[in-house]
């Protein structure tokens, strides 16, 4: 591949990533203004949603930084974390008040209990801390023993102050907060109860791709190698379309956060700000994605015609 052509494409992506980052920071500031005004009336919800929103925004910034460095696959993996945080905000937002308080407790307290239980039960940790069980071929050094002893001691202290939860209840909560379960619940609320369109399709798209990349399965490895085997022209068009799709997702996900918040308290100004701020960038992203899709039209038309 001509390195000059690649650098030209990468520079275009950097400019778009920086523009997207500027818009994102503006929207985060707007979110803060609205949250402060409503913090007193919706304290527990806003405390949780605010932290999740900041967590998601920081991951989105990481996505944009990786795009600007020409690392789209790594950006896809980091985007997964932002998607998860966005989904949790929607899960806390799209339900009635009583269920919302229950979910907030599950997020902060009950999930903490389960995490502490898992932390204490790490077989490797127990082995390091128990000389009789220690394997001399362990990858951990003897000094690590003190670190893990501290973890177990902290876990013991924390566990004493938290409610006891049985195995069946832990399993029920874990299933309730599973990615696909939350997606189904949100869709049921939006489509079934509110008559609104689903907002979870882009979450599922990233979930599938990122899972394959994270686990390095045949699909994830195949995605990476399939791209480098394309012609130089297709490679550059697809690279740009991929990055534009992720930048579009970043702004769309922040829009989902704004809509979720507005279902609980008055955040319509934030929703309007998102719509006004992202319109031009979204048009640019769509243009670059369509440039690649145009090169694939004959291929997909051929596949569809063969089914008739």
C-alpha positions as CSV (number, residue, x, y, z in Angstrom):
1,X,0.0,0.0,0.0
2,X,1.1,3.5,-0.8
3,X,2.1,5.0,2.6
4,X,1.3,8.5,1.4
5,X,-2.3,7.6,0.6
6,X,-2.6,5.9,4.0
7,X,-1.3,9.0,5.8
8,X,-3.7,11.2,3.9
9,X,-6.6,9.0,5.1
10,X,-5.3,8.9,8.6
11,X,-5.0,12.7,8.7
12,X,-8.6,13.1,7.6
13,X,-9.6,10.7,10.4
14,X,-7.6,12.6,13.0
15,X,-9.4,15.8,12.0
16,X,-12.8,14.2,12.3
17,X,-11.8,12.6,15.6
18,X,-10.7,15.9,17.1
19,X,-13.9,17.6,15.9
20,X,-16.0,14.7,17.4
21,X,-14.0,15.1,20.7
22,X,-14.7,18.8,20.8
23,X,-18.5,18.1,20.4
24,X,-18.4,15.4,23.0
25,X,-16.7,17.7,25.6
26,X,-19.3,20.4,24.9
27,X,-22.1,17.8,25.5
28,X,-20.5,16.6,28.7
29,X,-20.5,20.2,30.0
30,X,-24.1,20.6,29.0
31,X,-24.9,17.3,30.8
32,X,-23.3,18.7,34.0
33,X,-25.3,21.9,34.0
34,X,-28.6,20.0,33.7
35,X,-27.6,17.3,36.3
36,X,-26.8,20.0,38.9
37,X,-30.2,21.5,38.5
38,X,-32.0,18.2,39.2
39,X,-29.6,16.6,41.6
40,X,-31.6,17.3,44.7
41,X,-34.9,15.7,43.5
42,X,-33.3,12.6,41.9
43,X,-30.3,12.1,44.1
44,X,-29.7,8.3,44.0
45,X,-30.5,8.0,40.3
46,X,-28.4,11.0,39.2
47,X,-25.5,10.0,41.4
48,X,-25.4,6.6,39.6
49,X,-26.2,7.9,36.1
50,X,-23.8,10.7,36.3
51,X,-20.9,8.4,37.2
52,X,-21.8,6.0,34.4
53,X,-22.1,8.9,31.9
54,X,-18.7,10.2,32.9
55,X,-17.3,6.7,32.6
56,X,-18.8,6.3,29.2
57,X,-17.6,9.7,28.0
58,X,-14.0,8.9,29.1
59,X,-14.2,5.6,27.1
60,X,-15.5,7.5,24.1
61,X,-12.5,9.9,24.3
62,X,-10.3,6.8,24.3
63,X,-12.0,5.5,21.2
64,X,-11.4,8.8,19.4
65,X,-7.8,8.9,20.5
66,X,-7.2,5.4,19.2
67,X,-8.9,6.3,15.9
68,X,-6.6,9.3,15.5
69,X,-3.6,6.9,16.0
70,X,-4.9,4.5,13.3
71,X,-6.0,1.8,15.7
72,X,-9.6,1.0,14.7
73,X,-9.8,-2.5,16.1
74,X,-8.5,-1.4,19.5
75,X,-11.0,1.4,19.4
76,X,-13.8,-1.1,18.8
77,X,-12.8,-3.0,21.9
78,X,-12.8,0.2,24.1
79,X,-16.1,1.3,22.6
80,X,-17.6,-1.9,24.1
81,X,-16.9,-0.5,27.6
82,X,-18.7,2.8,26.7
83,X,-21.6,0.7,25.2
84,X,-21.9,-1.2,28.5
85,X,-22.0,2.0,30.6
86,X,-24.6,3.5,28.2
87,X,-26.8,0.4,28.4
88,X,-26.7,0.5,32.2
89,X,-27.9,4.1,32.1
90,X,-30.8,3.1,29.9
91,X,-31.6,0.1,32.1
92,X,-31.8,2.4,35.1
93,X,-33.8,5.0,33.1
94,X,-36.5,3.0,31.3
95,X,-38.5,1.6,34.2
96,X,-40.9,2.8,36.8
97,X,-39.7,4.6,40.0
98,X,-39.9,1.6,42.3
99,X,-38.0,-0.7,39.9
100,X,-35.4,2.1,39.4
101,X,-34.6,2.3,43.1
102,X,-34.3,-1.5,43.2
103,X,-32.0,-1.5,40.2
104,X,-29.8,1.2,41.7
105,X,-29.4,-0.9,44.9
106,X,-28.6,-4.0,42.8
107,X,-26.0,-2.0,40.9
108,X,-24.1,-0.6,43.9
109,X,-24.8,-3.1,46.7
110,X,-25.8,-6.5,45.5
111,X,-23.3,-6.6,42.6
112,X,-20.6,-5.5,45.0
113,X,-21.4,-8.5,47.2
114,X,-21.1,-10.8,44.3
115,X,-17.8,-9.3,43.1
116,X,-16.3,-9.5,46.6
117,X,-17.3,-13.2,46.7
118,X,-15.6,-13.9,43.4
119,X,-12.5,-11.9,44.4
120,X,-12.1,-14.0,47.6
121,X,-12.6,-17.3,45.8
122,X,-9.9,-16.8,43.2
123,X,-8.0,-20.2,43.3
124,X,-4.7,-18.6,42.5
125,X,-5.0,-16.0,45.3
126,X,-5.8,-18.7,47.9
127,X,-2.8,-20.8,46.6
128,X,-0.4,-17.9,47.0
129,X,-1.6,-17.1,50.5
130,X,-1.5,-20.7,51.7
131,X,2.1,-22.0,51.7
132,X,0.9,-25.6,52.0
133,X,-1.0,-25.2,48.7
134,X,1.7,-23.1,46.9
135,X,3.0,-24.4,43.6
136,X,6.7,-23.7,43.3
137,X,6.2,-23.2,39.6
138,X,3.7,-20.4,40.2
139,X,4.1,-17.3,38.0
140,X,3.7,-15.2,41.1
141,X,6.6,-14.1,43.3
142,X,6.6,-14.7,47.0
143,X,6.2,-10.9,47.6
144,X,2.8,-11.1,45.8
145,X,1.6,-13.1,48.8
146,X,1.3,-9.9,50.8
147,X,-0.6,-8.1,48.1
148,X,-3.2,-10.9,47.8
149,X,-3.4,-11.2,51.6
150,X,-4.4,-7.6,51.7
151,X,-7.1,-8.2,49.1
152,X,-8.6,-11.0,51.1
153,X,-8.4,-9.0,54.3
154,X,-10.2,-6.1,52.7
155,X,-12.8,-8.4,51.2
156,X,-13.4,-10.0,54.6
157,X,-14.0,-6.5,56.1
158,X,-16.2,-5.4,53.3
159,X,-18.3,-8.6,53.3
160,X,-19.1,-8.1,57.0
161,X,-20.8,-4.8,56.3
162,X,-22.8,-6.0,53.3
163,X,-26.0,-8.0,53.2
164,X,-25.8,-11.8,52.8
165,X,-27.1,-13.0,49.4
166,X,-27.9,-16.6,48.5
167,X,-26.7,-18.3,45.4
168,X,-30.1,-18.3,43.6
169,X,-30.5,-14.6,44.2
170,X,-27.0,-13.9,43.0
171,X,-27.8,-15.9,39.8
172,X,-31.1,-14.1,39.3
173,X,-29.4,-10.6,39.6
174,X,-26.5,-11.6,37.4
175,X,-28.9,-12.8,34.7
176,X,-31.0,-9.6,35.0
177,X,-27.9,-7.5,34.5
178,X,-26.6,-9.5,31.6
179,X,-26.1,-7.5,28.4
180,X,-28.7,-9.3,26.3
181,X,-31.2,-9.3,29.2
182,X,-30.9,-5.6,29.6
183,X,-31.3,-5.0,25.9
184,X,-34.5,-7.1,25.8
185,X,-35.9,-5.3,28.9
186,X,-35.2,-1.9,27.4
187,X,-36.8,-2.8,24.1
188,X,-39.8,-4.2,25.8
189,X,-40.2,-0.9,27.7
190,X,-39.7,1.4,24.7
191,X,-41.6,-0.6,22.1
192,X,-44.2,-2.4,24.2
193,X,-45.1,0.2,26.7
194,X,-44.1,3.5,25.1
195,X,-44.6,2.7,21.4
196,X,-41.2,4.1,20.6
197,X,-38.5,2.7,18.3
198,X,-35.6,0.6,19.7
199,X,-32.4,2.3,20.6
200,X,-30.3,-0.8,21.2
201,X,-29.4,-1.9,17.7
202,X,-26.1,-0.1,17.7
203,X,-25.3,-1.6,21.1
204,X,-25.8,-5.1,19.8
205,X,-23.7,-4.4,16.7
206,X,-20.6,-3.4,18.7
207,X,-21.3,-6.1,21.2
208,X,-20.9,-8.8,18.6
209,X,-17.8,-7.4,16.9
210,X,-16.0,-6.5,20.2
211,X,-16.7,-9.9,21.7
212,X,-15.0,-11.6,18.8
213,X,-12.0,-9.2,19.0
214,X,-11.7,-9.5,22.8
215,X,-11.8,-13.3,22.7
216,X,-9.7,-13.6,19.5
217,X,-12.1,-16.1,18.0
218,X,-12.2,-17.1,14.4
219,X,-14.6,-14.2,13.5
220,X,-12.4,-11.6,15.2
221,X,-9.2,-12.8,13.7
222,X,-11.0,-13.2,10.3
223,X,-12.2,-9.6,10.4
224,X,-8.7,-8.2,10.8
225,X,-7.1,-10.4,8.1
226,X,-10.0,-10.0,5.7
227,X,-9.4,-6.3,5.6
228,X,-5.7,-6.4,4.9
229,X,-6.3,-8.8,2.0
230,X,-8.5,-6.2,0.2
231,X,-7.2,-4.0,-2.6
232,X,-5.5,-0.7,-1.5
233,X,-8.5,1.4,-2.7
234,X,-11.1,-0.8,-0.8
235,X,-8.9,-1.0,2.3
236,X,-8.6,2.8,2.6
237,X,-12.3,3.3,1.9
238,X,-13.3,0.6,4.4
239,X,-10.8,1.9,7.0
240,X,-12.4,5.4,6.8
241,X,-15.9,4.0,6.8
242,X,-15.2,1.9,9.9
243,X,-13.7,4.8,11.8
244,X,-16.6,7.1,10.8
245,X,-19.1,4.4,12.0
246,X,-17.4,4.3,15.4
247,X,-17.3,8.1,15.7
248,X,-21.0,8.2,14.7
249,X,-21.7,5.5,17.4
250,X,-19.9,7.7,20.0
251,X,-22.2,10.6,19.4
252,X,-25.3,8.4,18.9
253,X,-24.6,6.7,22.2
254,X,-24.3,10.0,24.0
255,X,-27.6,10.8,22.5
256,X,-29.0,7.6,24.0
257,X,-27.7,8.7,27.4
258,X,-29.4,12.1,27.0
259,X,-32.7,10.4,26.0
260,X,-32.5,8.0,29.0
261,X,-31.9,10.9,31.4
262,X,-34.9,12.8,29.9
263,X,-37.2,9.9,30.7
264,X,-36.5,10.5,34.4
265,X,-36.2,14.2,34.7
266,X,-36.2,17.3,32.5
267,X,-33.2,16.9,30.2
268,X,-34.9,17.9,27.0
269,X,-32.4,20.8,26.6
270,X,-29.6,18.2,26.6
271,X,-31.3,16.1,23.9
272,X,-31.8,19.2,21.7
273,X,-28.2,20.2,22.3
274,X,-27.1,16.7,21.1
275,X,-29.2,16.9,18.0
276,X,-28.0,20.4,17.1
277,X,-24.3,19.6,17.8
278,X,-23.9,16.4,15.9
279,X,-26.0,17.0,12.8
280,X,-23.1,18.2,10.5
281,X,-20.7,15.6,11.7
282,X,-23.2,12.8,11.2
283,X,-23.7,14.0,7.6
284,X,-19.9,13.7,7.1
285,X,-19.7,10.3,8.7
286,X,-22.6,9.1,6.5
287,X,-20.9,10.4,3.3
288,X,-17.7,8.5,4.0
289,X,-19.6,5.3,4.9
290,X,-21.6,5.5,1.7
291,X,-18.4,5.9,-0.4
292,X,-17.4,2.4,0.7
293,X,-20.9,0.9,0.5
294,X,-21.1,2.0,-3.1
295,X,-18.1,-0.2,-4.0
296,X,-19.9,-3.2,-2.5
297,X,-23.3,-2.7,-4.1
298,X,-22.7,-5.1,-7.1
299,X,-21.3,-7.8,-4.7
300,X,-24.4,-7.7,-2.4
301,X,-26.8,-7.4,-5.3
302,X,-25.3,-10.6,-6.7
303,X,-25.8,-12.4,-3.5
304,X,-29.4,-11.2,-3.2
305,X,-30.2,-12.1,-6.8
306,X,-28.8,-15.6,-6.3
307,X,-31.5,-16.3,-3.6
308,X,-34.3,-15.7,-6.0
